[in-house]
Amino acid sequence: MLLGALLLSQLDIRAGLFSNNALTATQIEGDTFPKTLTDAIGARYTLEQPPRRIVSMTIGTDEILARLVPPDRVVGITGLADYPHFQTSPDTIPGD
């Protein structure tokens, strides 16, 4: 019942993600750091410095990160990942 209530409470947020049937992109302000990001529902986040570590939440993102970034920057991957590239990654996260 609690899960159902949580899902229903999020419907208005999810509806706000779409404009003309297309996902609204995150807006980024600033050419250098700090940068301010505004997401699809208008929430604003400020990044004071470039991100140093990455957590992947899906197997697709695991695959992309395995090819694009050094493994020491990835601190979490899904439990489904099976890449030698990530043998030193300390944490796995349930995903997909």
KEMIKOL-613065 format. One line per field, with one value per atom (N, C-alpha, C): residue number from 0; chain; x, y, z. Coordinates in Angstrom, 2 decimals, padded with zeros to 5 digits. Last residue first. Layout:
N
i	c(NUM_...);
ch	c(A_...);
u	c(X_...);
v	c(Y_...);
w	c(Z_...);
end
This chain:
96
i	c(95_95_95_94_94_94_93_93_93_92_92_92_91_91_91_90_90_90_89_89_89_88_88_88_87_87_87_86_86_86_85_85_85_84_84_84_83_83_83_82_82_82_81_81_81_80_80_80_79_79_79_78_78_78_77_77_77_76_76_76_75_75_75_74_74_74_73_73_73_72_72_72_71_71_71_70_70_70_69_69_69_68_68_68_67_67_67_66_66_66_65_65_65_64_64_64_63_63_63_62_62_62_61_61_61_60_60_60_59_59_59_58_58_58_57_57_57_56_56_56_55_55_55_54_54_54_53_53_53_52_52_52_51_51_51_50_50_50_49_49_49_48_48_48_47_47_47_46_46_46_45_45_45_44_44_44_43_43_43_42_42_42_41_41_41_40_40_40_39_39_39_38_38_38_37_37_37_36_36_36_35_35_35_34_34_34_33_33_33_32_32_32_31_31_31_30_30_30_29_29_29_28_28_28_27_27_27_26_26_26_25_25_25_24_24_24_23_23_23_22_22_22_21_21_21_20_20_20_19_19_19_18_18_18_17_17_17_16_16_16_15_15_15_14_14_14_13_13_13_12_12_12_11_11_11_10_10_10_9_9_9_8_8_8_7_7_7_6_6_6_5_5_5_4_4_4_3_3_3_2_2_2_1_1_1_0_0_0);
ch	c(A_A_A_A_A_A_A_A_A_A_A_A_A_A_A_A_A_A_A_A_A_A_A_A_A_A_A_A_A_A_A_A_A_A_A_A_A_A_A_A_A_A_A_A_A_A_A_A_A_A_A_A_A_A_A_A_A_A_A_A_A_A_A_A_A_A_A_A_A_A_A_A_A_A_A_A_A_A_A_A_A_A_A_A_A_A_A_A_A_A_A_A_A_A_A_A_A_A_A_A_A_A_A_A_A_A_A_A_A_A_A_A_A_A_A_A_A_A_A_A_A_A_A_A_A_A_A_A_A_A_A_A_A_A_A_A_A_A_A_A_A_A_A_A_A_A_A_A_A_A_A_A_A_A_A_A_A_A_A_A_A_A_A_A_A_A_A_A_A_A_A_A_A_A_A_A_A_A_A_A_A_A_A_A_A_A_A_A_A_A_A_A_A_A_A_A_A_A_A_A_A_A_A_A_A_A_A_A_A_A_A_A_A_A_A_A_A_A_A_A_A_A_A_A_A_A_A_A_A_A_A_A_A_A_A_A_A_A_A_A_A_A_A_A_A_A_A_A_A_A_A_A_A_A_A_A_A_A_A_A_A_A_A_A_A_A_A_A_A_A_A_A_A_A_A_A_A_A_A_A_A_A_A_A_A_A_A_A);
u	c(018.68_017.97_017.25_020.35_019.86_019.18_022.02_021.01_020.47_025.43_024.11_023.10_028.61_027.63_026.28_031.79_030.40_029.59_034.49_034.20_032.75_036.20_035.07_034.58_038.12_038.48_037.34_037.00_037.33_037.65_036.17_035.64_035.99_037.30_037.60_037.21_036.02_037.32_037.75_032.60_033.66_034.96_029.74_030.78_031.90_026.93_028.12_029.14_024.89_024.85_026.10_024.94_025.35_025.38_026.24_025.15_025.72_028.74_028.16_027.03_030.73_029.60_029.05_032.81_032.80_031.63_034.97_033.68_033.69_037.54_036.51_035.14_039.08_039.18_038.18_038.69_037.94_038.03_038.28_039.17_038.40_035.62_036.31_037.25_034.53_034.82_035.66_033.86_034.60_035.08_032.48_033.62_034.48_030.34_031.44_032.67_028.72_029.25_030.46_028.14_028.82_029.45_026.76_027.99_028.81_024.54_025.50_026.82_023.31_023.68_024.72_022.77_023.76_024.21_022.54_021.97_023.08_023.84_022.63_021.99_027.09_026.22_025.03_028.71_027.96_027.03_031.89_030.65_030.03_033.86_033.50_032.13_034.16_035.37_035.05_032.67_032.51_033.79_034.13_033.80_033.63_032.44_033.64_033.28_029.90_030.98_032.26_026.90_028.13_029.27_023.65_024.89_026.06_020.41_021.55_022.79_016.90_018.21_019.28_013.95_014.86_016.25_012.32_012.67_013.55_011.95_010.85_011.19_014.29_013.02_011.86_016.83_016.28_014.89_019.51_018.07_017.45_022.67_021.86_020.41_025.34_024.02_023.23_028.79_027.74_026.42_031.73_030.54_029.54_033.24_032.64_032.75_032.28_033.25_032.54_029.96_030.96_032.06_026.59_027.99_028.91_023.88_024.32_025.77_021.97_023.23_023.63_019.01_019.63_020.89_018.09_018.63_019.31_015.31_016.72_017.08_012.28_012.93_014.36_011.13_011.77_012.49_008.09_009.54_010.10_005.40_005.78_007.29_005.36_005.10_005.62_007.24_006.71_006.57_007.63_007.39_006.76_007.80_009.03_008.85_005.36_006.08_007.36_004.69_003.97_004.69_006.30_006.61_005.91_004.95_006.34_006.68_002.47_002.53_003.95_003.22_002.64_002.72_004.05_005.07_004.50_001.95_002.41_003.42_001.77_000.75_001.20_004.04_003.95_002.93_003.32_004.51_004.46_001.07_000.93_002.13_002.26_001.24_001.06_003.89_004.49_003.52_001.92_002.83_003.48_000.81_000.00_000.87);
v	c(-002.88_-003.52_-004.76_-003.49_-002.69_-003.55_-003.11_-003.83_-002.95_-002.34_-001.81_-002.64_-002.86_-003.17_-002.75_-001.33_-001.57_-001.99_-001.02_-001.52_-001.91_-002.11_-001.29_-001.85_-003.68_-002.98_-002.12_-004.68_-005.62_-004.92_-003.40_-002.95_-003.88_-004.73_-003.30_-002.82_-007.12_-007.09_-005.65_-007.08_-006.54_-006.57_-007.56_-008.58_-008.14_-006.33_-006.06_-007.17_-006.68_-007.45_-007.30_-004.92_-006.28_-007.18_-001.82_-002.75_-004.13_000.05_-000.49_-001.44_002.64_001.74_001.33_004.25_003.72_002.79_005.11_004.43_003.76_005.97_007.01_006.40_003.76_004.34_005.47_003.11_002.38_003.00_005.91_005.03_004.36_005.75_006.37_005.39_004.34_005.77_006.34_001.67_002.07_003.52_001.51_000.60_001.01_003.24_003.68_002.81_001.56_002.83_003.27_-000.52_-000.80_000.47_000.84_000.09_-000.10_001.68_002.69_002.03_-000.82_-000.04_001.02_-001.52_-002.31_-001.58_001.32_000.39_-000.35_003.06_002.42_001.44_003.98_003.53_002.78_006.73_005.54_005.21_008.33_008.01_006.75_011.15_009.74_009.53_013.84_013.02_011.54_016.64_015.36_014.52_019.91_018.77_017.49_021.93_021.47_020.28_022.65_023.59_023.23_022.47_021.69_022.67_022.83_023.52_022.57_022.37_021.78_022.56_022.77_023.32_022.69_021.54_021.49_021.95_021.39_022.70_022.71_018.97_019.45_020.77_018.54_018.61_019.12_020.58_019.36_019.60_022.64_022.67_021.48_023.26_022.40_022.52_025.45_025.20_024.39_025.25_025.16_024.91_027.05_026.24_026.32_025.90_025.60_026.80_027.36_026.79_026.52_028.14_027.49_026.85_028.07_028.24_027.47_025.94_027.33_027.40_023.61_023.83_025.29_021.69_022.95_023.17_018.52_019.30_020.54_018.29_018.13_018.97_016.57_017.87_017.68_014.23_014.44_015.78_014.81_014.65_014.94_015.47_014.06_013.85_018.18_017.80_016.39_017.31_018.49_018.14_015.60_015.57_016.85_015.80_015.53_015.65_016.01_017.24_017.03_013.40_014.10_015.38_012.93_012.26_012.94_014.50_014.80_014.17_013.26_014.64_015.04_010.71_010.86_012.28_010.36_010.75_010.99_009.40_010.75_011.26_006.80_007.76_009.19_005.68_005.74_006.77_005.91_006.59_006.73_004.28_005.70_006.49_001.81_002.38_003.86_001.50_001.60_002.23_001.24_002.38_002.59_-001.17_000.00_001.26);
w	c(-013.56_-014.67_-014.22_-010.34_-011.47_-012.50_-007.27_-008.03_-009.14_-007.45_-007.15_-007.91_-005.98_-007.02_-006.51_-005.32_-004.99_-006.22_-006.22_-004.88_-004.63_-009.04_-008.57_-007.24_-010.11_-008.88_-008.35_-012.44_-011.36_-010.05_-014.75_-013.46_-012.31_-016.89_-016.72_-015.32_-017.07_-016.39_-016.08_-016.45_-017.27_-016.49_-015.93_-015.90_-016.85_-014.18_-014.98_-014.82_-012.41_-013.64_-014.49_-010.37_-010.06_-011.29_-011.67_-011.38_-011.07_-009.83_-011.06_-010.69_-008.50_-008.33_-009.68_-009.16_-007.79_-007.53_-011.61_-011.42_-010.06_-011.75_-011.58_-011.31_-012.27_-010.93_-010.69_-014.99_-013.96_-012.57_-017.20_-016.43_-015.29_-019.69_-018.55_-017.86_-021.93_-021.99_-020.86_-021.66_-022.86_-022.83_-019.33_-019.51_-020.70_-019.79_-018.94_-019.10_-021.40_-021.93_-021.12_-019.62_-020.90_-021.47_-017.58_-017.28_-018.56_-018.98_-018.56_-018.18_-019.26_-020.45_-020.12_-016.65_-017.38_-018.64_-014.45_-015.41_-016.14_-012.76_-012.24_-013.22_-011.74_-012.83_-012.24_-010.48_-010.10_-011.26_-010.46_-011.18_-010.60_-009.38_-009.32_-009.96_-009.82_-009.82_-009.87_-011.46_-010.76_-010.90_-011.05_-011.91_-011.09_-008.54_-009.23_-010.10_-007.81_-007.51_-008.25_-009.23_-009.14_-008.96_-008.13_-008.44_-008.23_-009.38_-008.69_-009.09_-009.33_-009.67_-008.78_-010.85_-009.70_-010.15_-013.08_-012.56_-011.33_-014.21_-013.36_-012.68_-015.66_-016.39_-015.53_-013.97_-014.58_-015.16_-014.31_-014.04_-014.74_-012.92_-013.77_-013.34_-012.91_-012.36_-013.37_-012.09_-013.09_-012.37_-010.96_-010.73_-011.89_-013.99_-012.69_-011.79_-017.16_-016.24_-014.92_-018.33_-019.18_-018.36_-017.31_-016.96_-017.88_-016.98_-016.98_-016.54_-018.65_-017.96_-018.12_-018.45_-018.86_-018.02_-019.60_-018.49_-019.05_-021.88_-021.55_-020.33_-021.78_-021.67_-021.19_-024.09_-022.80_-022.81_-025.83_-025.85_-024.46_-025.99_-026.13_-026.22_-025.26_-026.65_-026.93_-022.61_-023.27_-024.74_-019.57_-020.99_-021.49_-016.87_-017.61_-019.11_-015.67_-015.94_-016.72_-015.19_-016.26_-016.63_-012.97_-014.24_-015.40_-011.08_-011.43_-012.77_-010.91_-011.37_-011.77_-009.90_-011.23_-011.75_-007.31_-008.28_-009.68_-005.88_-005.56_-006.56_-006.85_-007.22_-006.95_-005.59_-007.05_-007.50_-002.89_-003.40_-004.91_-002.84_-002.51_-003.02_-003.44_-004.32_-004.08_-001.17_-002.50_-003.48_000.81_000.85_-000.52_000.00_000.00_000.00);
end
